[in-house]
Amino acid sequence: MKNYSMIPILMLIPTLLFSAGLLEPDPVVMQGGQTSEELFTHSVQQFSDKLFFEGDLADGNAMLSPLSVLLALGMTANGAEGTTLSSMLDVLVAKRGTLEQFNNANAAYLDSIKSLDDVELSIANSLWLNKSVPFDREFLSRTKNTYHASAEALDFSAGSSLALINSWVNDATGGTITSILDAIDPDALMYLINAVYFKGDWSSPFTKEDTYEEDFHLNGNTIRVPFMHQSAGLPYVEAMDAQMLMMPYSNERFALITILPSESADLNSWLALQRDRGGFTQRMFTAIERMQMTRMELSLPKFEASYKDSLADELKQLGMVDPFDRGKADFSRMTESGSKDLVIGEVLHKTFIRIDEKGSEAAAVTSVMIKVTSMPIRESLELSFDRPFFYAIIDREAGIPLFMGTMVDPASE
């Protein structure tokens, strides 16, 4: 079901998941006078605007979780050096913090959602490592301590490895997203994966008896879809050339914001205007502060939607170029050898959302794939051990042979 007017709803769920209620009793003040909470809020807000408006998302149902993408790239940045690192931070924190400060800000938020009442919000991170590559222990330690990321070494040539990664995704999203990978790239050295899952009940649920089909107007056409109805007092404001409504969940730290552009503007033109004005997410939260309780007869479509996309092009357009460039990428902090032959090969993103009478369920998964840059291929070689030869079985880590021998006559026992 293509509901173009649902895109603001789909977009704003993940924004609220990470932007509401971030203050702690004793915020840590970092260099430059900003707290971890302030840096986190600023980073997510500005990154949300950049990522959302870079994509052409107004042509159909779509939803992104900028938080999921930011955290997956945040883990990746811990393996970067030089201009690769600076180009990532330019996009992720808009030059307002160091990698250490960014890590601390992300860690503070992850700690802040450990114990929540009346709502499910889980953020899980994982690293899936090609077992044939020795990875840098400090890199693995930073991702574990900061992002609570699990790490597992796998045989990427084994079919069971793909099933294991996708099983983790399924579990981390409550079964709403069953997979992120269709296959493991033969050049892959590592997959860094983030999953965000949210489930919350409305503070004032709808009743199924008040759900019935009504007209939904779509590009000059009319379709019939199920609408939920409720007579209620809800926070509301007219701002940003639109009508804005807040629907709190039972844990009121979280809420759904719905934004309906004025009748004089379709969704595409409204989104273009918001993009041109800049600072969309910050302006949205400013408008939320002006909301007042308003009695209304509410009609809201009941829907379920999924979305998937590759975000590599969008991230390059935002300025994150070096990490994808074979000639410039420097992820030498990832492996023991300090190899600079590593590059981001792909950034995949999947999302899911369900809105019904009881509440909302939403999930997102982001996968960053690190691979080795392609090396020149030698001309084909025919090699046959059809005469006597030497052989050895060695311990590579210890640098010693376990067995050494010669083969002169294979037919002789």
Contacts in CASP RR format, 6 or more apart in sequence:
PFRMAT RR
TARGET T0000
AUTHOR 0000-0000-0000
METHOD contacts of the structure
MODEL  1
MKNYSMIPILMLIPTLLFSAGLLEPDPVVMQGGQTSEELFTHSVQQFSDK
LFFEGDLADGNAMLSPLSVLLALGMTANGAEGTTLSSMLDVLVAKRGTLE
QFNNANAAYLDSIKSLDDVELSIANSLWLNKSVPFDREFLSRTKNTYHAS
AEALDFSAGSSLALINSWVNDATGGTITSILDAIDPDALMYLINAVYFKG
DWSSPFTKEDTYEEDFHLNGNTIRVPFMHQSAGLPYVEAMDAQMLMMPYS
NERFALITILPSESADLNSWLALQRDRGGFTQRMFTAIERMQMTRMELSL
PKFEASYKDSLADELKQLGMVDPFDRGKADFSRMTESGSKDLVIGEVLHK
TFIRIDEKGSEAAAVTSVMIKVTSMPIRESLELSFDRPFFYAIIDREAGI
PLFMGTMVDPASE
1 61 0 8 1.000
1 223 0 8 1.000
1 225 0 8 1.000
1 303 0 8 1.000
1 305 0 8 1.000
2 60 0 8 1.000
2 61 0 8 1.000
2 218 0 8 1.000
3 61 0 8 1.000
3 216 0 8 1.000
3 218 0 8 1.000
3 225 0 8 1.000
3 301 0 8 1.000
3 303 0 8 1.000
4 58 0 8 1.000
4 59 0 8 1.000
4 60 0 8 1.000
4 218 0 8 1.000
4 219 0 8 1.000
4 267 0 8 1.000
4 268 0 8 1.000
5 216 0 8 1.000
5 218 0 8 1.000
5 260 0 8 1.000
5 267 0 8 1.000
6 61 0 8 1.000
6 301 0 8 1.000
6 303 0 8 1.000
6 305 0 8 1.000
7 57 0 8 1.000
7 58 0 8 1.000
7 60 0 8 1.000
7 61 0 8 1.000
7 62 0 8 1.000
7 63 0 8 1.000
7 267 0 8 1.000
7 271 0 8 1.000
8 257 0 8 1.000
8 258 0 8 1.000
8 259 0 8 1.000
8 260 0 8 1.000
8 267 0 8 1.000
9 256 0 8 1.000
9 257 0 8 1.000
9 258 0 8 1.000
9 259 0 8 1.000
9 355 0 8 1.000
10 61 0 8 1.000
10 62 0 8 1.000
10 63 0 8 1.000
10 305 0 8 1.000
10 307 0 8 1.000
10 351 0 8 1.000
10 353 0 8 1.000
11 52 0 8 1.000
11 57 0 8 1.000
11 62 0 8 1.000
11 63 0 8 1.000
11 64 0 8 1.000
12 256 0 8 1.000
12 257 0 8 1.000
12 258 0 8 1.000
12 259 0 8 1.000
12 284 0 8 1.000
13 63 0 8 1.000
13 198 0 8 1.000
13 256 0 8 1.000
13 353 0 8 1.000
13 360 0 8 1.000
13 362 0 8 1.000
14 63 0 8 1.000
14 64 0 8 1.000
14 65 0 8 1.000
14 66 0 8 1.000
14 67 0 8 1.000
14 68 0 8 1.000
14 196 0 8 1.000
14 198 0 8 1.000
14 351 0 8 1.000
14 362 0 8 1.000
14 364 0 8 1.000
15 44 0 8 1.000
15 45 0 8 1.000
15 48 0 8 1.000
15 66 0 8 1.000
15 281 0 8 1.000
15 284 0 8 1.000
16 254 0 8 1.000
16 255 0 8 1.000
16 256 0 8 1.000
16 257 0 8 1.000
17 65 0 8 1.000
17 67 0 8 1.000
17 121 0 8 1.000
17 196 0 8 1.000
17 198 0 8 1.000
17 254 0 8 1.000
17 362 0 8 1.000
18 40 0 8 1.000
18 44 0 8 1.000
18 67 0 8 1.000
18 109 0 8 1.000
19 41 0 8 1.000
19 44 0 8 1.000
19 45 0 8 1.000
19 281 0 8 1.000
19 285 0 8 1.000
20 253 0 8 1.000
20 254 0 8 1.000
20 255 0 8 1.000
21 253 0 8 1.000
22 37 0 8 1.000
22 40 0 8 1.000
22 41 0 8 1.000
22 109 0 8 1.000
22 112 0 8 1.000
23 37 0 8 1.000
24 37 0 8 1.000
24 108 0 8 1.000
24 112 0 8 1.000
27 35 0 8 1.000
27 36 0 8 1.000
27 37 0 8 1.000
27 38 0 8 1.000
28 35 0 8 1.000
28 36 0 8 1.000
28 104 0 8 1.000
28 108 0 8 1.000
29 35 0 8 1.000
30 36 0 8 1.000
30 39 0 8 1.000
30 97 0 8 1.000
30 101 0 8 1.000
30 104 0 8 1.000
30 105 0 8 1.000
31 98 0 8 1.000
31 101 0 8 1.000
34 42 0 8 1.000
34 96 0 8 1.000
36 101 0 8 1.000
36 104 0 8 1.000
36 105 0 8 1.000
36 107 0 8 1.000
36 108 0 8 1.000
36 109 0 8 1.000
37 105 0 8 1.000
37 108 0 8 1.000
37 109 0 8 1.000
39 93 0 8 1.000
39 96 0 8 1.000
39 97 0 8 1.000
39 101 0 8 1.000
39 102 0 8 1.000
39 105 0 8 1.000
40 105 0 8 1.000
40 106 0 8 1.000
40 108 0 8 1.000
40 109 0 8 1.000
42 93 0 8 1.000
42 94 0 8 1.000
42 96 0 8 1.000
43 70 0 8 1.000
43 92 0 8 1.000
43 93 0 8 1.000
43 94 0 8 1.000
43 96 0 8 1.000
43 102 0 8 1.000
43 105 0 8 1.000
44 66 0 8 1.000
44 67 0 8 1.000
44 70 0 8 1.000
45 279 0 8 1.000
45 281 0 8 1.000
45 282 0 8 1.000
45 285 0 8 1.000
46 94 0 8 1.000
46 279 0 8 1.000
46 281 0 8 1.000
47 66 0 8 1.000
47 69 0 8 1.000
47 70 0 8 1.000
47 91 0 8 1.000
47 92 0 8 1.000
47 94 0 8 1.000
48 66 0 8 1.000
48 281 0 8 1.000
49 278 0 8 1.000
49 279 0 8 1.000
49 280 0 8 1.000
49 281 0 8 1.000
50 91 0 8 1.000
50 318 0 8 1.000
51 64 0 8 1.000
51 66 0 8 1.000
51 69 0 8 1.000
51 311 0 8 1.000
51 314 0 8 1.000
51 315 0 8 1.000
51 318 0 8 1.000
52 64 0 8 1.000
52 66 0 8 1.000
52 280 0 8 1.000
53 271 0 8 1.000
53 274 0 8 1.000
53 275 0 8 1.000
53 280 0 8 1.000
54 314 0 8 1.000
54 317 0 8 1.000
54 318 0 8 1.000
55 314 0 8 1.000
57 64 0 8 1.000
58 267 0 8 1.000
58 268 0 8 1.000
58 271 0 8 1.000
61 305 0 8 1.000
61 307 0 8 1.000
62 307 0 8 1.000
62 309 0 8 1.000
63 305 0 8 1.000
63 307 0 8 1.000
63 351 0 8 1.000
63 353 0 8 1.000
63 362 0 8 1.000
63 364 0 8 1.000
64 307 0 8 1.000
64 309 0 8 1.000
64 349 0 8 1.000
64 351 0 8 1.000
64 364 0 8 1.000
65 196 0 8 1.000
65 349 0 8 1.000
65 351 0 8 1.000
65 364 0 8 1.000
65 366 0 8 1.000
67 123 0 8 1.000
67 196 0 8 1.000
67 364 0 8 1.000
68 194 0 8 1.000
68 195 0 8 1.000
68 196 0 8 1.000
68 349 0 8 1.000
68 364 0 8 1.000
68 365 0 8 1.000
68 366 0 8 1.000
69 194 0 8 1.000
69 311 0 8 1.000
69 347 0 8 1.000
69 349 0 8 1.000
69 366 0 8 1.000
70 92 0 8 1.000
70 106 0 8 1.000
71 106 0 8 1.000
71 123 0 8 1.000
71 125 0 8 1.000
71 147 0 8 1.000
71 194 0 8 1.000
71 366 0 8 1.000
72 125 0 8 1.000
72 192 0 8 1.000
72 193 0 8 1.000
72 194 0 8 1.000
72 347 0 8 1.000
72 366 0 8 1.000
72 367 0 8 1.000
72 368 0 8 1.000
73 88 0 8 1.000
73 92 0 8 1.000
73 315 0 8 1.000
73 320 0 8 1.000
73 347 0 8 1.000
73 368 0 8 1.000
74 88 0 8 1.000
74 92 0 8 1.000
74 102 0 8 1.000
74 103 0 8 1.000
74 106 0 8 1.000
74 147 0 8 1.000
75 125 0 8 1.000
75 127 0 8 1.000
75 143 0 8 1.000
75 147 0 8 1.000
75 149 0 8 1.000
75 192 0 8 1.000
75 194 0 8 1.000
75 368 0 8 1.000
76 88 0 8 1.000
76 192 0 8 1.000
76 323 0 8 1.000
76 331 0 8 1.000
76 344 0 8 1.000
76 368 0 8 1.000
76 370 0 8 1.000
77 85 0 8 1.000
77 88 0 8 1.000
77 89 0 8 1.000
77 92 0 8 1.000
77 99 0 8 1.000
77 102 0 8 1.000
78 99 0 8 1.000
78 103 0 8 1.000
78 139 0 8 1.000
78 142 0 8 1.000
78 143 0 8 1.000
78 146 0 8 1.000
78 333 0 8 1.000
79 85 0 8 1.000
79 136 0 8 1.000
79 139 0 8 1.000
79 331 0 8 1.000
79 332 0 8 1.000
79 333 0 8 1.000
79 334 0 8 1.000
80 88 0 8 1.000
80 323 0 8 1.000
80 330 0 8 1.000
80 331 0 8 1.000
80 333 0 8 1.000
81 330 0 8 1.000
81 331 0 8 1.000
81 332 0 8 1.000
81 333 0 8 1.000
82 330 0 8 1.000
83 322 0 8 1.000
83 328 0 8 1.000
83 330 0 8 1.000
84 322 0 8 1.000
84 323 0 8 1.000
84 328 0 8 1.000
84 329 0 8 1.000
84 330 0 8 1.000
84 331 0 8 1.000
85 99 0 8 1.000
85 330 0 8 1.000
87 319 0 8 1.000
87 320 0 8 1.000
87 321 0 8 1.000
87 322 0 8 1.000
87 323 0 8 1.000
88 320 0 8 1.000
88 323 0 8 1.000
89 95 0 8 1.000
89 97 0 8 1.000
89 98 0 8 1.000
89 99 0 8 1.000
89 102 0 8 1.000
90 319 0 8 1.000
90 320 0 8 1.000
91 315 0 8 1.000
91 318 0 8 1.000
91 319 0 8 1.000
91 320 0 8 1.000
92 102 0 8 1.000
93 101 0 8 1.000
93 102 0 8 1.000
103 142 0 8 1.000
103 146 0 8 1.000
104 146 0 8 1.000
106 146 0 8 1.000
106 147 0 8 1.000
107 145 0 8 1.000
107 146 0 8 1.000
107 147 0 8 1.000
110 123 0 8 1.000
110 147 0 8 1.000
110 148 0 8 1.000
113 121 0 8 1.000
113 123 0 8 1.000
116 251 0 8 1.000
116 253 0 8 1.000
117 251 0 8 1.000
118 200 0 8 1.000
118 201 0 8 1.000
118 249 0 8 1.000
118 250 0 8 1.000
118 251 0 8 1.000
119 198 0 8 1.000
119 199 0 8 1.000
119 200 0 8 1.000
119 201 0 8 1.000
119 249 0 8 1.000
119 250 0 8 1.000
119 251 0 8 1.000
119 253 0 8 1.000
119 254 0 8 1.000
120 197 0 8 1.000
120 198 0 8 1.000
120 199 0 8 1.000
120 200 0 8 1.000
121 196 0 8 1.000
121 197 0 8 1.000
121 198 0 8 1.000
121 254 0 8 1.000
122 172 0 8 1.000
122 195 0 8 1.000
122 196 0 8 1.000
122 197 0 8 1.000
123 194 0 8 1.000
123 195 0 8 1.000
123 196 0 8 1.000
123 197 0 8 1.000
124 148 0 8 1.000
124 168 0 8 1.000
124 172 0 8 1.000
124 194 0 8 1.000
124 195 0 8 1.000
124 197 0 8 1.000
125 143 0 8 1.000
125 147 0 8 1.000
125 148 0 8 1.000
125 149 0 8 1.000
125 150 0 8 1.000
125 192 0 8 1.000
125 193 0 8 1.000
125 194 0 8 1.000
125 195 0 8 1.000
126 149 0 8 1.000
126 150 0 8 1.000
126 151 0 8 1.000
126 152 0 8 1.000
126 168 0 8 1.000
126 172 0 8 1.000
126 192 0 8 1.000
126 193 0 8 1.000
127 140 0 8 1.000
127 143 0 8 1.000
127 149 0 8 1.000
127 150 0 8 1.000
127 151 0 8 1.000
127 152 0 8 1.000
127 190 0 8 1.000
127 191 0 8 1.000
127 192 0 8 1.000
127 193 0 8 1.000
128 151 0 8 1.000
128 152 0 8 1.000
128 154 0 8 1.000
128 161 0 8 1.000
128 164 0 8 1.000
128 165 0 8 1.000
128 190 0 8 1.000
128 191 0 8 1.000
128 193 0 8 1.000
129 135 0 8 1.000
129 151 0 8 1.000
129 152 0 8 1.000
129 153 0 8 1.000
129 154 0 8 1.000
129 189 0 8 1.000
129 190 0 8 1.000
130 153 0 8 1.000
130 154 0 8 1.000
130 156 0 8 1.000
130 188 0 8 1.000
130 189 0 8 1.000
130 190 0 8 1.000
131 153 0 8 1.000
131 154 0 8 1.000
131 155 0 8 1.000
131 156 0 8 1.000
132 156 0 8 1.000
133 189 0 8 1.000
133 190 0 8 1.000
133 335 0 8 1.000
134 335 0 8 1.000
134 336 0 8 1.000
134 337 0 8 1.000
135 190 0 8 1.000
135 334 0 8 1.000
135 335 0 8 1.000
135 336 0 8 1.000
136 333 0 8 1.000
136 334 0 8 1.000
136 335 0 8 1.000
136 336 0 8 1.000
136 338 0 8 1.000
137 336 0 8 1.000
138 333 0 8 1.000
139 333 0 8 1.000
139 334 0 8 1.000
140 151 0 8 1.000
143 149 0 8 1.000
143 151 0 8 1.000
143 192 0 8 1.000
144 150 0 8 1.000
144 151 0 8 1.000
149 192 0 8 1.000
152 164 0 8 1.000
154 161 0 8 1.000
154 164 0 8 1.000
154 165 0 8 1.000
155 161 0 8 1.000
156 184 0 8 1.000
156 186 0 8 1.000
156 188 0 8 1.000
157 186 0 8 1.000
159 184 0 8 1.000
161 184 0 8 1.000
162 181 0 8 1.000
162 183 0 8 1.000
162 184 0 8 1.000
165 180 0 8 1.000
165 181 0 8 1.000
165 184 0 8 1.000
165 191 0 8 1.000
165 193 0 8 1.000
166 178 0 8 1.000
166 179 0 8 1.000
166 180 0 8 1.000
166 181 0 8 1.000
168 193 0 8 1.000
169 177 0 8 1.000
169 178 0 8 1.000
169 179 0 8 1.000
169 180 0 8 1.000
169 193 0 8 1.000
169 195 0 8 1.000
169 365 0 8 1.000
170 177 0 8 1.000
170 178 0 8 1.000
170 179 0 8 1.000
172 195 0 8 1.000
172 197 0 8 1.000
172 365 0 8 1.000
173 195 0 8 1.000
173 197 0 8 1.000
173 352 0 8 1.000
173 363 0 8 1.000
173 364 0 8 1.000
173 365 0 8 1.000
174 197 0 8 1.000
174 363 0 8 1.000
175 363 0 8 1.000
176 197 0 8 1.000
176 352 0 8 1.000
176 354 0 8 1.000
176 361 0 8 1.000
176 362 0 8 1.000
176 363 0 8 1.000
177 195 0 8 1.000
177 306 0 8 1.000
177 350 0 8 1.000
177 351 0 8 1.000
177 352 0 8 1.000
177 363 0 8 1.000
177 364 0 8 1.000
177 365 0 8 1.000
180 193 0 8 1.000
180 348 0 8 1.000
180 350 0 8 1.000
180 365 0 8 1.000
180 367 0 8 1.000
181 191 0 8 1.000
181 348 0 8 1.000
181 367 0 8 1.000
184 191 0 8 1.000
185 345 0 8 1.000
185 346 0 8 1.000
185 369 0 8 1.000
185 371 0 8 1.000
187 371 0 8 1.000
187 372 0 8 1.000
187 374 0 8 1.000
188 369 0 8 1.000
188 370 0 8 1.000
188 371 0 8 1.000
189 334 0 8 1.000
189 335 0 8 1.000
189 342 0 8 1.000
189 370 0 8 1.000
189 371 0 8 1.000
189 372 0 8 1.000
190 334 0 8 1.000
190 369 0 8 1.000
190 370 0 8 1.000
191 367 0 8 1.000
191 368 0 8 1.000
191 369 0 8 1.000
191 370 0 8 1.000
192 367 0 8 1.000
192 368 0 8 1.000
192 370 0 8 1.000
193 365 0 8 1.000
193 366 0 8 1.000
193 367 0 8 1.000
193 368 0 8 1.000
194 365 0 8 1.000
194 366 0 8 1.000
195 363 0 8 1.000
195 364 0 8 1.000
195 365 0 8 1.000
196 363 0 8 1.000
196 364 0 8 1.000
196 365 0 8 1.000
197 362 0 8 1.000
197 363 0 8 1.000
198 254 0 8 1.000
198 360 0 8 1.000
198 361 0 8 1.000
198 362 0 8 1.000
198 363 0 8 1.000
199 360 0 8 1.000
199 361 0 8 1.000
199 362 0 8 1.000
200 249 0 8 1.000
200 250 0 8 1.000
200 251 0 8 1.000
200 254 0 8 1.000
200 359 0 8 1.000
200 360 0 8 1.000
200 361 0 8 1.000
201 249 0 8 1.000
201 250 0 8 1.000
201 358 0 8 1.000
201 359 0 8 1.000
202 247 0 8 1.000
202 248 0 8 1.000
202 249 0 8 1.000
202 250 0 8 1.000
202 358 0 8 1.000
202 359 0 8 1.000
203 248 0 8 1.000
203 249 0 8 1.000
203 250 0 8 1.000
203 252 0 8 1.000
204 230 0 8 1.000
204 232 0 8 1.000
205 357 0 8 1.000
205 358 0 8 1.000
205 359 0 8 1.000
206 228 0 8 1.000
206 229 0 8 1.000
206 230 0 8 1.000
206 300 0 8 1.000
206 356 0 8 1.000
206 357 0 8 1.000
206 358 0 8 1.000
207 230 0 8 1.000
207 357 0 8 1.000
208 357 0 8 1.000
210 228 0 8 1.000
210 229 0 8 1.000
210 230 0 8 1.000
211 226 0 8 1.000
211 227 0 8 1.000
211 228 0 8 1.000
211 229 0 8 1.000
211 302 0 8 1.000
211 357 0 8 1.000
212 226 0 8 1.000
212 227 0 8 1.000
212 229 0 8 1.000
213 224 0 8 1.000
213 225 0 8 1.000
213 226 0 8 1.000
213 227 0 8 1.000
214 224 0 8 1.000
214 225 0 8 1.000
214 227 0 8 1.000
214 299 0 8 1.000
215 222 0 8 1.000
215 223 0 8 1.000
215 224 0 8 1.000
216 222 0 8 1.000
216 223 0 8 1.000
216 224 0 8 1.000
216 225 0 8 1.000
216 227 0 8 1.000
216 301 0 8 1.000
225 301 0 8 1.000
225 302 0 8 1.000
225 303 0 8 1.000
226 301 0 8 1.000
226 302 0 8 1.000
227 299 0 8 1.000
227 300 0 8 1.000
227 301 0 8 1.000
227 302 0 8 1.000
228 298 0 8 1.000
228 299 0 8 1.000
228 300 0 8 1.000
228 301 0 8 1.000
228 302 0 8 1.000
228 356 0 8 1.000
228 357 0 8 1.000
229 297 0 8 1.000
229 298 0 8 1.000
229 299 0 8 1.000
230 297 0 8 1.000
230 298 0 8 1.000
230 300 0 8 1.000
231 295 0 8 1.000
231 296 0 8 1.000
231 297 0 8 1.000
231 298 0 8 1.000
232 295 0 8 1.000
232 296 0 8 1.000
232 298 0 8 1.000
233 293 0 8 1.000
233 294 0 8 1.000
233 295 0 8 1.000
233 296 0 8 1.000
234 245 0 8 1.000
234 246 0 8 1.000
234 247 0 8 1.000
234 293 0 8 1.000
234 294 0 8 1.000
234 296 0 8 1.000
234 298 0 8 1.000
235 245 0 8 1.000
235 246 0 8 1.000
235 248 0 8 1.000
235 288 0 8 1.000
235 291 0 8 1.000
235 292 0 8 1.000
235 293 0 8 1.000
235 294 0 8 1.000
236 243 0 8 1.000
236 244 0 8 1.000
236 245 0 8 1.000
236 246 0 8 1.000
236 291 0 8 1.000
236 292 0 8 1.000
236 293 0 8 1.000
236 294 0 8 1.000
236 296 0 8 1.000
237 244 0 8 1.000
237 287 0 8 1.000
237 288 0 8 1.000
237 290 0 8 1.000
237 291 0 8 1.000
237 292 0 8 1.000
238 244 0 8 1.000
239 287 0 8 1.000
239 290 0 8 1.000
240 259 0 8 1.000
240 274 0 8 1.000
240 283 0 8 1.000
240 284 0 8 1.000
240 287 0 8 1.000
241 261 0 8 1.000
241 262 0 8 1.000
241 265 0 8 1.000
241 270 0 8 1.000
241 273 0 8 1.000
242 259 0 8 1.000
242 260 0 8 1.000
242 261 0 8 1.000
242 262 0 8 1.000
242 270 0 8 1.000
243 259 0 8 1.000
243 260 0 8 1.000
243 262 0 8 1.000
244 257 0 8 1.000
244 258 0 8 1.000
244 259 0 8 1.000
244 260 0 8 1.000
244 284 0 8 1.000
244 287 0 8 1.000
244 288 0 8 1.000
244 291 0 8 1.000
245 257 0 8 1.000
245 258 0 8 1.000
245 259 0 8 1.000
245 260 0 8 1.000
245 298 0 8 1.000
246 255 0 8 1.000
246 256 0 8 1.000
246 257 0 8 1.000
246 288 0 8 1.000
246 291 0 8 1.000
247 255 0 8 1.000
247 256 0 8 1.000
247 257 0 8 1.000
247 258 0 8 1.000
247 300 0 8 1.000
248 254 0 8 1.000
248 255 0 8 1.000
249 255 0 8 1.000
249 256 0 8 1.000
249 359 0 8 1.000
249 360 0 8 1.000
256 355 0 8 1.000
256 360 0 8 1.000
257 284 0 8 1.000
257 288 0 8 1.000
258 300 0 8 1.000
259 284 0 8 1.000
261 267 0 8 1.000
261 270 0 8 1.000
262 270 0 8 1.000
265 273 0 8 1.000
274 280 0 8 1.000
274 283 0 8 1.000
277 283 0 8 1.000
300 355 0 8 1.000
301 355 0 8 1.000
302 355 0 8 1.000
302 356 0 8 1.000
302 357 0 8 1.000
303 353 0 8 1.000
303 354 0 8 1.000
303 355 0 8 1.000
304 352 0 8 1.000
304 353 0 8 1.000
304 354 0 8 1.000
304 355 0 8 1.000
305 352 0 8 1.000
305 353 0 8 1.000
306 350 0 8 1.000
306 351 0 8 1.000
306 352 0 8 1.000
306 353 0 8 1.000
307 350 0 8 1.000
307 351 0 8 1.000
307 352 0 8 1.000
308 348 0 8 1.000
308 349 0 8 1.000
308 350 0 8 1.000
308 351 0 8 1.000
309 348 0 8 1.000
309 349 0 8 1.000
310 346 0 8 1.000
310 347 0 8 1.000
310 348 0 8 1.000
310 349 0 8 1.000
311 347 0 8 1.000
311 348 0 8 1.000
311 349 0 8 1.000
311 366 0 8 1.000
312 324 0 8 1.000
312 344 0 8 1.000
312 345 0 8 1.000
312 346 0 8 1.000
312 347 0 8 1.000
315 324 0 8 1.000
315 347 0 8 1.000
316 324 0 8 1.000
321 328 0 8 1.000
322 328 0 8 1.000
322 329 0 8 1.000
322 330 0 8 1.000
323 329 0 8 1.000
323 331 0 8 1.000
323 343 0 8 1.000
323 344 0 8 1.000
324 343 0 8 1.000
324 344 0 8 1.000
324 345 0 8 1.000
325 343 0 8 1.000
326 343 0 8 1.000
326 373 0 8 1.000
326 374 0 8 1.000
327 373 0 8 1.000
329 340 0 8 1.000
329 342 0 8 1.000
329 343 0 8 1.000
329 344 0 8 1.000
329 373 0 8 1.000
330 340 0 8 1.000
331 340 0 8 1.000
331 342 0 8 1.000
331 343 0 8 1.000
331 370 0 8 1.000
332 338 0 8 1.000
332 339 0 8 1.000
332 340 0 8 1.000
332 342 0 8 1.000
334 342 0 8 1.000
334 370 0 8 1.000
335 342 0 8 1.000
339 372 0 8 1.000
341 372 0 8 1.000
341 373 0 8 1.000
341 375 0 8 1.000
342 370 0 8 1.000
342 371 0 8 1.000
342 372 0 8 1.000
342 373 0 8 1.000
343 370 0 8 1.000
343 371 0 8 1.000
343 372 0 8 1.000
343 373 0 8 1.000
344 368 0 8 1.000
344 369 0 8 1.000
344 370 0 8 1.000
345 369 0 8 1.000
345 370 0 8 1.000
345 371 0 8 1.000
346 367 0 8 1.000
346 368 0 8 1.000
346 369 0 8 1.000
347 366 0 8 1.000
347 367 0 8 1.000
347 368 0 8 1.000
347 369 0 8 1.000
348 365 0 8 1.000
348 366 0 8 1.000
348 367 0 8 1.000
348 369 0 8 1.000
349 364 0 8 1.000
349 365 0 8 1.000
349 366 0 8 1.000
349 367 0 8 1.000
350 364 0 8 1.000
350 365 0 8 1.000
351 362 0 8 1.000
351 363 0 8 1.000
351 364 0 8 1.000
351 365 0 8 1.000
352 361 0 8 1.000
352 362 0 8 1.000
352 363 0 8 1.000
352 364 0 8 1.000
353 360 0 8 1.000
353 361 0 8 1.000
353 362 0 8 1.000
353 363 0 8 1.000
354 360 0 8 1.000
354 361 0 8 1.000
354 362 0 8 1.000
385 407 0 8 1.000
388 406 0 8 1.000
388 407 0 8 1.000
388 408 0 8 1.000
388 409 0 8 1.000
389 406 0 8 1.000
389 407 0 8 1.000
390 404 0 8 1.000
390 405 0 8 1.000
390 406 0 8 1.000
390 407 0 8 1.000
391 403 0 8 1.000
391 404 0 8 1.000
391 405 0 8 1.000
391 406 0 8 1.000
391 407 0 8 1.000
392 401 0 8 1.000
392 402 0 8 1.000
392 403 0 8 1.000
392 404 0 8 1.000
392 405 0 8 1.000
393 401 0 8 1.000
393 402 0 8 1.000
393 403 0 8 1.000
393 404 0 8 1.000
394 400 0 8 1.000
394 401 0 8 1.000
394 402 0 8 1.000
395 401 0 8 1.000
395 402 0 8 1.000
END
